[in-house]
Amino acid sequence: MHKKTTSIILTALLLALLPALYAAEKNNHKPNIIVILTDDLGYADLSCQQQVPDVKTPNIDALAGCGVRLTAGYVTAPQCSPSRAGLISGRYQQKFGLDAIPDDPMPLEEQTIPKRLKKAGYVNGMVGKWHLDPNRLSVKWAHKNLPDLKPGKDGEVAIPGQSMRQYSALGQGFDECFQGEMHQYFATFDCDAKSLDPHGTLIEQSGYRLETQTAAALAFLKRHHDEPFFLYLAYFGPHVPLEATEKYLARFTGKMPERRRHALAMLSAIDDGVGQITAALKQYDISDNTLIFFTSDNGAPLGAAQGHPMADVLPVNKPGAAWDGSLNNPWVGEKGMLAEGGLRVPFVMCWPGRLPAGKVYDQPVSTLDIAATAVAMAGLPSDDRLDGVNLFPHLTGEDKQPPHATLYWRFWNQSALRCGRWKYIQAGNAAKYLFDVTSDEHEKHNLIDGHPDIARDLAAKLSDWTKSLVPPGDPDHLLNEQEKPWYSHYLGLPD
């Protein structure tokens, strides 16, 4: 072939390849995004929070050291399902009717983080606890969608497997999953990174649950480290049932409640997992192109509604609603309450070289912001349907304004908002509270009598917000059998 002809052909081939090469280069600069979510972890229980002396989390502390520790990080609900729905959708979950666990499943038409990131070329993986599919308390949903399914004598429903799979992580935009809590997982890959049925299959997994969930996350990284990915790792800990192996228990000696020792051991297992994940990112040479969020789905349960908050006498294997060994210091309240102890959680963001290292940020932020930040970092257009904001300009100092003028909550028979330094809580029709949560007193002293005008304005603002929800309106009912003891114990109720 003539040299000139060969040169023309090679040039044409190169020009033809340029768009693909440009696309590959562009994709390589999209940050990988990892969200690590713990379950019922209180504000105090990272050693970098400097609240209690017995916790040891060197790997999570290292994330904060190379990134930002956000000291006023909030969830959208003090309970797992609604909180997770707010995080994964980036919207107040009450806008699509998911106020509490019985309101599951999350509607399939919601735009989740993975559905959005898929448009930017991301592969999306989920590991661990999902809790956004129909459950035994989803009686209203079952009555509407499965009319032949009748509740049992306990008033609960047994959801068939097909309906569970329809609303699994795969049904909400994830490409791959290793979904489960203890030993049974609905998975598309195994812990050796081998492919299973792409539609998901049930597998049994022996071993310690937190180590299993770390192994599955590492397997996902092994499968997809060479392409833009989003990994949602939802550890099932330190949520009850408390369990830990001697490897982790031996790290915490001395006299303490055994429930506390187990919680510290479980968190230490999670911390080891975080260390293994960051080591894998370095091994694959993608640390500097990976944005990591670390947070919790709500504050720790302390057991006040059962009459034994943080009781030393509780056995480790006590099931159900009880202290999980975690702590919410210095905040008042616990899981299930709209007090700070139920809503204010550890919140860390790390992206080496892109976020200021070792920064402490004290303006209110929300798990709603994870979706908006991920969308912005992926180069996708902003979406007014998202209730969160891109945190990057605020954390880098480009935007000096607080990310949120107001944050809102509605849960069970409670509603609340935070506006600047003020926090207003309405506990059904039983009591109203006004706190300055930036003060040393935070929620230890009700200021409502001294600032009636502020309380009135905030109440009107909260009422306007609740009108946009499904169903609309303020919860003004009697407090339920759990709420009343909580508010009586922590905040005080009128006689």
PyMOL commands that set and color helices and strands:
alter all, ss='L'
color gray80, all
select helices_A, chain A and resi 3-28+47-49+58-65+80-89+93-96+101-103+113-118+139-145+161-166+169-172+209-224+246-249+258-283+287-289+304-306+340-343+368-377+392-396+452-466+483-490
alter helices_A, ss='H'
color red, helices_A
select strands_A, chain A and resi 32-39+68-70+73-74+123-128+176-180+184-187+201-204+229-238+290-296+344-345+347-350+359-361+365-366+406-411+414-419+422-427+431-436
alter strands_A, ss='S'
color yellow, strands_A
deselect
rebuild
show_as cartoon
